[in-house]
């Protein structure tokens, strides 16, 4: 018997896990002692929250942070050959989507290890669901350039792409730069282009709104240091 790789989602903020994910996630966490994680501190916090009775001393955590070497991570799934299941635990949301972990999933496929994705909150999909934009044809673009002129060019390119392909364009920004992003969107996009801003998804402070840029020019949402998803459609 070969162990499986479970892709385990976490909450998008300080919410109770079972309010935003099914009981099956709790059951899997209770069964697994080996985890691949980005942050040991937050991983232990999440595991304790979703399964308070689970022994913390039984946990074996393997680091997938920016300092992890490929030669080291390439051995992380070796224990699956002994029939031991491994969990890939996201820092926020779902693993391997705008989140580290794709290399581990690829490694599992290369070694014929079954990959089991579990249901949980994805800020990208939840924003898309809530936007009222084209959910049949959309693209996730990650982070836009930091340089102001490069970022404005990227925004114009995405706007044109949206019009040409009738495609919703999704992107994100580091929370402390959200307000600069919003200012650049207002200065760059045409008045008829629609923008959805989805911030603090699943939290009590959740904000999701879609307006034309003409209407956004009269509003200034509080986005400072809030995880946010931006979607545009021309």
N, C-alpha and C positions, 0 to 999 in steps of 0.2 A: 504494500500500500504506500502510495506517495502522498505526502502532505499537500494541502492546497494553499494558495495565496488568496487571502480575503482582503478586499479593498473596503476599508472601513471609513465611513464619513464621520465628521464631527459637526458640532454646532457652529453657526456663523457668528456667535457671540455668547454672552452669558445668559443662555436660556437653558431650561431643563431639557436634557437630551430626548426624553421620551415624549416631549411636546412636539418635536419636529422630525422624529424618526421612529420606525417601527420597533416593536419588542424584539424582533429577530436580531437587530444589531446588539442589543444587550446580551442576548443568549450567546452570540458568537464571541463577544468580548469575554464573557465568563469562561468560555472553553479554551481560549488561546492565552498562552504565556509568552510567546515570542512575537515581538513587534518591530517593525521598521518605522522610525519616526523622525520628524524634522527637529523637534524639540522635546527632550526628555521631560522637562518640567511640565509643559502643557499636556503631553501625552499622559503622564501619571495623573494629572488633575482631571482630565476627561474620563479616564478609566475608573478613577475613584468615584466620580460623579454618577456615571452610568451603572457602576457595579460596586457599591460601597463595601460589600463584604469580601470582595476579591483581595487576596493577599498581595500587597505591593512587593513584598520580598520575593515572590515567585516570578516576577516579571523580568524578562530578558529583553532589553531595548537596544536596538542597533541604529546608529545614527545615519541619517541621510541629509545632513546639513551641508552647507557650502564647502566645508573642510573635508568631507568624506572623499576618500580616494577610490577611483574605479576598481583598483586591484582589491580593495577591501570589500566594497559593496558587491562585487562579483561572487562572493562566497556566502552572501546573506541567506540564500535559499538552499544552501547545501543540506540543512537539517530537514528539509522536506523529503529528502531521500530516506530518512529514518521514520517517515510517517507522521512527522510533526507539522501541524498547520502554522502558518505565519500570517500575521495581520499587517497590512500597510495602512498606517494611520495618518490621515490628513491633519494639517495644522488648523484648517478651517474649511468646511465644505467637503467636497469629494476628492479623493486622491487622484493625482495624475491629470487633472483638468485645471489649467492655470495654477498648478500645484506640483511640487516635486513628486516623482514616483514612476514616471513613464519608463525609465530605464529598468526599474525593478520588474514592472509588468512585462516588458520585452524579454527580460532574462527568464521569467517564468515560462513564456511561450517557447523560448529557445530550448528549454529543458523539459518540455512536455509536462509542465506543472499546471494543473487546472487553476484558472483565475476566476474568482467568485466576487462580482461586484454587489455591494449591499446598497439598499435604498437610503438616501439621506438628502439633506438640503444642498442644492447647487445654486449659488447666487446668479450664475449666468443664465441657467434655464428658468429660474423663478422670475428674473427680470424680464426675460423674453416673453414668458407666459403673460406677464402683467402689462406689457407695453402697448398692446393693440396694434403692433406692427406685424410685418410679414413673418410668421412663424413657419412657413413652408420653405423659405429660402433665406438663410441668415449666415453670417460669418463672424467668428470671434477673432479679434485682431490683437489681443493682449495689450501691452503698454504702447502708447504713442511716444515719439521722440521727446526728449526733455528740452532740447534747444527750441526756443520760441518760433523761429522762422521755419525750422524743420517740422515742428508740430502743426503749425498752421497749414503747411503744404500737405501733410498727411491727412488732416481733417478735410481739406478740399478734395483730395484724391478719393477718400472714403465716400464723400458726398456724391461725387461723380460715379463711382462704382455702384453705389446704391441706386442711383437713377438708371444707369445703363442696364443693370441686372435685376432691377426690382428686388433688391436684397437688403435686408436689415443688417447694419454694421454695428457690431458690439465691441466695446473696448473698455479698459479700466485705467485707473490712475492711482498712484500712491496717495493715501488719504489726506496727507498734509498739503498736497498739491491740487486737490479737487477744485478749489476756488479759482486758481489760475487756469485750470482746464476749462471751467465754465465760462470764464471771461473770454478765453480764446474761441470757444464755440460760438458765443454771442457775436464776436467780432468777425468771424470767418464764414459761418453758414448763412445761406440765403434765408430770407424771412419765411418762405413756404416750407422749408425742411422741418420735419418733426424730430424732436429730441425727447427721449425718455431718460429720466434720472431715477435710479432705484438705489436707495441708500439704507443701511442698517436693516437689511432684509431679515425677517423673522424676529426682530427685536421690538420692544415696546415703542421705540422711537422710529419705527419703519416709515420711510417716505418713498412713495412711488408715484411718479407723475409724468404724463406725456403731453406736450404742448408743441405748437409751431414755434419756430424761433422768434417770430413776430410777437407772440404772447410771452415767451420767456424773457424778452427784453424788459418787461415790466415787473419781473419777479426775481428775487434773490434768495434761493433756498439755503438753509444752513447745512453746509456739506463739510465743514472743517473737521478733519480727522475722523470722518465717517467712511467706512468701506462702501464704495459706490460702483455701480455699473452704469455705463453710458451707452445708449443705443440711438443711432440716427437712421432716418429713412427719408429719402427725397421723393 
